[in-house]
């Protein structure tokens, strides 16, 4: 697994969990017969190339899987010109399952996401952002196929 720079130390299970989320994403792409390739660069900011699009996969763990009103997020330090899309995978710890929640392209993320500054708190102070972060709702995501398959004109 490649070394990833981070501004705060991840939970002990985070790297393994992220790798399993990426594996689920890879399987999804293969089942959909999408042209998927691992991004093999040691300093790459994307995990896969799907139909030529550079994709960074983000895995989120909870005890219920995705829901339309749940947040997905990308730390601002992880947004660069090296990504075309961000894909989000939910790990349901109670069932041990992984679900592809959807994807968003970088321009839409930067234009539509809420930008939350480091230290800002939510949930009556129970949650604090550890870094500047772009936040969107699951319901704002689209299937990966919406970004990588050719559009059929009517």
Secondary structure, DSSP 8 states (H G I E B T S, - for coil): ------SS---TTHHHHHHHHHHHHHHHHHHTT--EEE---TT-S-SEEETTEEEEEEEEEESS---TT-EEEEEGGG--TT-SEEEEEEEETTTTEEEEEEEEEHHHHHHHSEEE-TT-EETTTTEE-SS-EEEEEGGG-B-THHHHS-----
